[in-house]
């Protein structure tokens, strides 16, 4: 995992991701943990977890940063090149476990790519 010290703050955030099936916004994490951890600590720990390959981040349609658990990532490389889905009705955001091939772009080296798909989730489509 790459985390050297599991502080109380790190344990609290890891617990939130363990108990969640989808992505969690930074704003939501701050709300959930406000009684135990201050906003600055939440952002610092999220940065650390992302650097260590534990979580990955992406932006939603409003520019809000969301975080989700990584699969097989390390501090050296993130392998999360999947799209994310945001429900336009309920706001739920989650990772889509489908392969997306990035095109080869001449004279460019792609470091980061984000794909956000919007529509209605399985609950809102009914």
C-alpha positions as CSV (number, residue, x, y, z in Angstrom):
1,X,0.0,0.0,0.0
2,X,2.9,2.3,0.6
3,X,1.6,4.1,3.7
4,X,4.4,4.2,6.3
5,X,2.3,5.3,9.3
6,X,-1.3,4.5,9.8
7,X,-2.4,7.5,11.8
8,X,-5.9,7.9,13.1
9,X,-6.7,10.3,10.2
10,X,-5.5,7.8,7.6
11,X,-7.5,5.0,9.3
12,X,-10.7,7.2,9.3
13,X,-10.4,8.0,5.6
14,X,-9.6,4.4,4.7
15,X,-12.6,3.3,6.7
16,X,-14.9,5.6,4.6
17,X,-13.6,4.1,1.4
18,X,-13.9,0.5,2.7
19,X,-17.6,1.2,3.6
20,X,-18.4,2.8,0.2
21,X,-19.2,1.1,-3.1
22,X,-18.8,4.2,-5.2
23,X,-16.7,7.4,-5.3
24,X,-16.8,10.0,-2.5
25,X,-16.4,13.7,-3.0
26,X,-13.8,15.6,-1.0
27,X,-16.7,17.8,0.2
28,X,-18.7,14.8,1.4
29,X,-15.6,13.4,3.2
30,X,-15.1,16.7,5.0
31,X,-18.8,16.7,6.1
32,X,-18.6,13.1,7.3
33,X,-15.4,13.5,9.3
34,X,-15.8,17.2,10.5
35,X,-16.2,16.1,14.2
36,X,-12.9,14.1,14.1
37,X,-10.6,15.7,11.5
38,X,-10.2,19.2,10.1
39,X,-10.5,20.1,6.4
40,X,-6.8,20.6,5.9
41,X,-6.0,17.1,7.3
42,X,-8.6,15.5,5.0
43,X,-7.0,17.1,1.9
44,X,-3.5,16.2,3.1
45,X,-4.4,12.6,3.8
46,X,-6.3,12.3,0.4
47,X,-3.1,13.6,-1.4
48,X,-1.0,11.1,0.5
49,X,-3.4,8.2,-0.3
50,X,-3.4,9.2,-4.0
51,X,0.4,9.5,-4.1
52,X,0.6,6.0,-2.6
53,X,-1.8,4.5,-5.2
54,X,-4.6,3.8,-2.7
55,X,-7.2,6.1,-4.2
56,X,-7.5,7.9,-7.5
57,X,-9.3,11.2,-8.2
58,X,-11.3,12.8,-10.9
59,X,-13.5,15.9,-11.5
60,X,-17.2,15.9,-11.9
61,X,-19.3,18.1,-14.1
62,X,-19.1,21.0,-11.6
63,X,-15.3,20.7,-11.1
64,X,-15.7,19.0,-7.7
65,X,-13.0,16.5,-6.9
66,X,-14.1,12.9,-6.2
67,X,-12.0,10.0,-4.9
68,X,-12.4,6.2,-5.4
69,X,-10.4,3.1,-4.3
70,X,-7.7,2.0,-6.7
71,X,-7.2,-1.5,-8.0
72,X,-3.6,-2.7,-8.2
73,X,-2.1,0.8,-8.3
74,X,1.2,1.7,-6.7
75,X,3.0,4.9,-5.6
76,X,4.9,4.7,-8.9
77,X,2.0,4.2,-11.3
78,X,-1.8,4.5,-11.4
79,X,-3.6,2.0,-13.6
80,X,-7.0,3.6,-13.2
81,X,-7.8,4.5,-16.8
82,X,-11.5,3.7,-16.6
83,X,-14.4,6.1,-17.1
84,X,-16.6,7.4,-14.3
85,X,-20.4,7.8,-14.3
86,X,-22.3,10.6,-12.7
87,X,-26.1,10.4,-12.4
88,X,-27.7,13.6,-13.4
89,X,-30.8,12.9,-11.3
90,X,-29.5,11.7,-7.9
91,X,-25.8,12.7,-8.2
92,X,-24.3,9.3,-7.5
93,X,-20.8,8.9,-8.9
94,X,-19.0,5.6,-9.5
95,X,-16.3,3.9,-11.4
96,X,-17.2,2.0,-14.6
97,X,-15.2,-1.2,-14.8
98,X,-14.8,-1.1,-18.6
99,X,-11.7,-0.8,-20.7
100,X,-11.1,2.5,-22.6
101,X,-8.3,2.7,-25.1
102,X,-6.6,6.0,-25.3
103,X,-5.6,7.0,-28.8
104,X,-1.9,7.5,-29.7
105,X,-1.4,11.2,-30.1
106,X,1.6,12.1,-32.3
107,X,4.3,14.2,-30.5
108,X,2.4,14.0,-27.2
109,X,2.8,11.9,-24.0
110,X,-0.4,11.5,-22.1
111,X,0.1,11.5,-18.4
112,X,-3.5,11.8,-17.1
113,X,-6.8,11.2,-18.8
114,X,-10.3,11.6,-17.3
115,X,-13.6,10.4,-18.9
116,X,-16.8,11.4,-17.2
117,X,-20.0,9.9,-18.5
118,X,-23.3,11.4,-17.4
119,X,-26.9,10.1,-17.5
120,X,-29.3,8.3,-15.2
121,X,-28.1,5.5,-12.9
122,X,-29.8,2.1,-12.6
123,X,-32.0,3.3,-9.7
124,X,-33.1,6.6,-11.5
125,X,-33.7,4.8,-14.9
126,X,-36.6,2.8,-13.5
